[in-house]
Amino acid sequence: MLGPYYDNADGTTDGRIRLNIQNPNGIEPGTWKYEVYGYKVTGTEDYTI
């Protein structure tokens, strides 16, 4: 499990959260799942993964 992460985690409030997963032995194969929740959002917001 990773997170939670918030917009200002990188020191800038810009609507972006950058997450870079690295492992010299590779990343675990299989099905990965993610959940995205809005926090202090009015209306709807678009996002990309």
C-alpha positions in Angstrom: 0.0 0.0 0.0 1.3 3.5 -0.9 -0.1 6.8 0.3 -2.1 8.6 1.0 -0.6 11.5 -1.0 -1.9 15.0 -1.2 -1.4 17.8 -3.7 1.2 19.7 -1.7 3.3 16.6 -0.9 6.0 17.9 -3.3 5.9 21.4 -1.8 3.7 22.9 -4.5 -0.1 23.1 -4.6 -0.7 22.7 -8.4 -3.3 19.8 -8.7 -0.6 17.2 -9.4 0.8 14.3 -7.5 3.8 12.6 -9.0 4.5 9.1 -7.9 7.5 7.2 -9.3 7.9 3.6 -8.2 11.3 2.0 -8.7 12.9 -1.2 -7.6 16.2 -2.6 -9.0 14.7 -6.1 -8.7 11.7 -5.2 -10.8 8.1 -4.5 -9.8 5.8 -7.2 -8.5 3.9 -8.8 -11.4 0.1 -9.1 -11.3 -2.9 -6.9 -11.1 -2.4 -3.5 -9.5 -5.4 -1.5 -8.1 -5.7 2.1 -7.3 -8.3 4.4 -5.7 -8.6 8.1 -6.2 -10.6 10.3 -3.8 -11.2 14.0 -3.9 -10.3 16.1 -0.9 -11.8 19.5 -0.5 -13.2 19.4 -4.0 -16.2 21.4 -5.1 -18.0 19.9 -8.1 -16.1 17.5 -10.3 -12.4 17.4 -11.2 -10.8 15.7 -14.2 -7.7 13.5 -13.6 -5.4 11.2 -15.5 -3.4 8.2 -14.4 
